[in-house]
């Protein structure tokens, strides 16, 4: 029996997403107006439909991109090993798009601009939480390991009460990830 795994040097799909995010972030630091062209705004969505995708690569500041890219690396690495690269992309992009749809349907106001990969990240976390609910993780700043599902749901709840964070995108991504994780888990059980 041959064991397949995805080593660090084969995580090019995750590194490519991270590099695109970094390049877009640097571009928005140089030319701040790009956020209005790439960010998702309910008031302008019909004339700028590409923003349902480009907003997932646009970040507000260094902490925003740093937290999202760290989560992308760790969640993405584990999920890719479990379900493969193709399904990883489905979870990442469909979760991010559903998160953006939630932001369009439930905006804080129609002129708010939604940016960041958090909807896609919560989709990865949701799928992992269903596939590996007992996996123990640390969540900064708590020094005690907790089940992954507690960290993902707890992170969602905490971020939902912070002003200026698009909880709608997090919710949409999380819902997609939980549903995808359920189907992946069911399929894995059928194969055993």
N, C-alpha and C positions, 0 to 999 in steps of 0.2 A: 504494500500500500504506500502510495506516495503522498506526502503531506505538502500541501501548497500554502504558501504564505506570501505576504507582500512585505519585502524588506524596505528599509528606509530609503535606499537608493532607487526603489521602484515606485516611490510615492510621487512620481512626477506630476500626476493629475492634481494632487493637493498643492505641490509647489507651484504649479502653473497658476492655479487660482490665487494663491498667496502673492505671487509676483504681480499679477494683474491688479490686485487690490492695492499693493504698494505703489505701483506706477500711477494708478488713478489718484491715490492719496497725494503723492508728490505733485502731480499735475494740479490738483485743487489747492495745494499750498501756494503754488506759483501763480495760479489764476483762479481766485476764489469764485468768480462768476460761473465756473464750470459746475458747481454744485446745483445751480438753477437749471442747467442743461441736462444734467445726469440724475438729479434727485427726483423722486416720485412726489408729485404734487397733485392732489385731486382736482384742483381748479384748472390745471393745464394738461392733464393726462390725455385727453382726446386729441390734442395737437402735438403731444410728445409721448406717444405710446411706448417708445423704446425704453423709457424710464422704468418700466416694470422690471426690466433686467439690469439696466445700468446702475440703478440705485443700490443694487446688491454689491457693487464694487466701489461704492463711494462712502467715505467715512468722514466724520466731523473733526476728530482730533487724534492725537497719538494714542491716547488711552482707548478710544473707541476701536481703532484698527488693531491695536496690540491685543486686547482681550478677545476680539473676534478671531484673529489669526491663531492665537494659542489654542482656543477652543476648536477651531477648524482642524488644526494639526492633530490634536489628540482624539477628538471624536471621529474625524475623517479617517485617521489611521486604523482605529479599531473597527469602524464600520466597513471600511474597504476590505479588511481581512475577513470579515464575516460574510459579506454579501457580494463582493467583487466591485470592480471599478464602474461598470455600466450602471448597476443599481445604485451605487453611491451617487453618481451624477443625477439619476432620477430623483432620489431623495433630496439632494442638495438644491437643485434648480426648481423642482416642483414645489418643495417646501418654501423656498424663498419667494416664488411667484404667488403661492397661496397666501403667504404672509402679506405680500404687497396688495393682493386683492382685499384682504381684510382691512388693511390700512386705507384703501380707497373707499370701502363701504362704511367704515367706522372712523372717519378722520376726526382729530380733535377740532380742526376747522379746515375748510377747503383750501386754505393757503398754506397749511403746514407742509413741510417738506420731509419726506421719509427717506433716510439713507442708512446704509449699513447692511452687513451680511447676517444680522442676528436672526431673521426669520429662517434662513437656510441653516444656520447653526443650530437653532432649536429643533429643526426637522431632524438633523443628525442625532442630536441628543435624545429626542423622543424615540426615534427608531432604536437606538442603542439601549435606552431604558427598558424597552419591551423585550429586546433580544437578550440582554444581560442584566436583569434587574438587581441581581445580588452582587454585581461587581462593586467593589468598595473603592471609593475615590475620596480625595481631599478637596474641599472647596474653601479657597482662601476667604477669610482669615481663620476659619474654624480648624483647629489642630487635630480633629478627630475624623477618622475615615467613616464614611457613610455610604449607604447603598446608592448606586448611580441614579435610580429613579427619584430618590429624595433630593439629590443635588439638582437634578434637572427641573423637577417641579418646584422645589424651593427657590432655585434661581429665577424661574419664571415669576413666582409670586413676589419675590423681593424686587425684581426689576419692574414689575407692573405698578408699584407704588412710587417709583422714582419719577419726579416731574421731568418732562422733556424726552422720555423714552417711549418709542412706539410699541406699546404693549400689544397692539392689534397685530402687528407683523410677527411678534413672538408667538402669539396665540395661534395664528394661522399656520406658521411653520411647525409648531409643536403638535397641533392636531394632525397635520399631514404625516409627520414623523411617527406618531403613535400608531396611526392606521397602517402605514407602510410596515412598521416593525411587527405589527400583528400578523399581516399577511406573510412577511418573510419567515416569521417564527412558525406559523402554521405549515408553510411549505417545507421548512427544515424538518419538522416532526414527521411529515409524510414521507420524506426521504429516508428516515431512520428505520 
